[in-house]
Amino acid sequence: MEVRQLLALFLCVLPLSAAQRPNIVFIVADDLGWNDVGYRNPDMKTPNIDKLATEGIIFENAYVQPLCTPSRTAFMSGMYPFHAGTQHATIRRGQAVCVPLNYTFLPQELKKLGYATHMIGKWHLGFCKWECTPTYRGFDTFFGYYNGHEGYFNHSVGGYLDYRDNELPARNYSGEYSAYTFTQRAVDIIHQHNVSEPLFMYLPYQNVHEPIEVPKKYEDMYPNVINEGRRKYSGMVSALDEAVGNVTQALKDRGLFENTLILFTTDNGGPLNVYANNWPLRGAKRTIWEGGTRGASFMYGVGLQRIQTTYDGVIHAVDWKPTLVSAAGGIPETTIDGMSHWDSIDTASPSSRTEFIYNIDDFEVPDEGHAGIRVGDYKLILGYPGGPDGWHKPMNKTKDEQYETMIYIKGDAPVHLFNIREDPTEHNDLAQQMPDMVAKLRARFEDYKKTMVPANSPKQDPAADPRKYGNIWTPGWC
């Protein structure tokens, strides 16, 4: 072994000091489609995102869950949603639910390594009691909202405010676009950061989830897009891109950028009915087709030696927690579903993940696909895959397009089998041709199903009524 290799190995086993640990910025785009970034679709104007992606590592097989809460469960806990009871739909306002409190969240792991931890944006992991909220689950500060969506300008959902500055209601931002307020808070934190500590910033932006709202100057960037909804949606993507650019510029201005690792990902595929696009993948948000589960994702920054390339290895949302802990110089937990890919990403070696679960949902009517598993190159779908189905190019025409809805049929039929390496767009169903492979994957799926926790999705609790708390969505009622 060369001296240089021995030195690198020696350094790897030494504990990192706080000053040596990388700053980590984890950016999540909400409902961003596979085809809604400029590095895949030149019609999209995302120069800041494109620069980070093309100068870093673009992930071609990074998987997420089909909906918001399940993916965020995976990001923060490293656990499959079907092990946390969050596999059915999302946590809706007024549901007395949060991700189990015995799970250690990513910021809690990073705080053990000396990180200052900050969250800005969308939570959507439960808030019925204070212990469920960000500042009780590892974040030093929180600025954002608890629920799954709200107005971009009025910061309200259901007619009631959902905007928080740590534990206090944030009342003074009415009329300000959320991407602006989130970015300004991020910039302020970066400039005030104590550089003797490593920084972890979790930035789950509201963009580009519905409602379709954006300042007109971003919409005007797309004069050739005739469809109004798609034009505004595209503007929302560009507003997100500007926000990413402003955060990276603040890191540069503060002298932190060269020692920062940036992870960017969507939380699920784009919803076709609100103008997102996943071409050429099949399906959309709420489905376990590739269009609902293969996420636009990349990594940029310190620690990555092999850059300006793509990584084809399979990564799942549960893997980001241990991967970032490894990047921080920590030792990931061994009791979670996720596994670290930090070494394999950098060396372009095969992914250590050979299988994962798309979803297991035994609710009467699953909201995001009933059941699916990937083993090696093969993907098995059992029963209802979620809707809509099909392959759709961007909705740039004059009229809104109509998308085929899927009729729900209870149970594990029909069965679909695809070789995803050879057929990533899921055109060639192999189920009838390869019954042995179907049987193999079904047996493996049944092993996972034995470990499933029933979905925790109760009716909404009247105790959550914001009118009891000054017309603000507030914890403390469960």
PyMOL commands that set and color helices and strands:
alter all, ss='L'
color gray80, all
select helices_A, chain A and resi 3-13+18-20+47-55+68-77+81-84+106-112+130-132+134-136+178-192+216-219+228-253+257-259+272-274+290-293+317-327+342-347+435-449+462-464+466-469
alter helices_A, ss='H'
color red, helices_A
select strands_A, chain A and resi 23-29+57-59+62-63+116-122+141-145+156-157+160-161+164-165+168-169+199-204+260-266+297-301+309-311+315-316+355-360+371-375+378-382+415-419
alter strands_A, ss='S'
color yellow, strands_A
deselect
rebuild
show_as cartoon
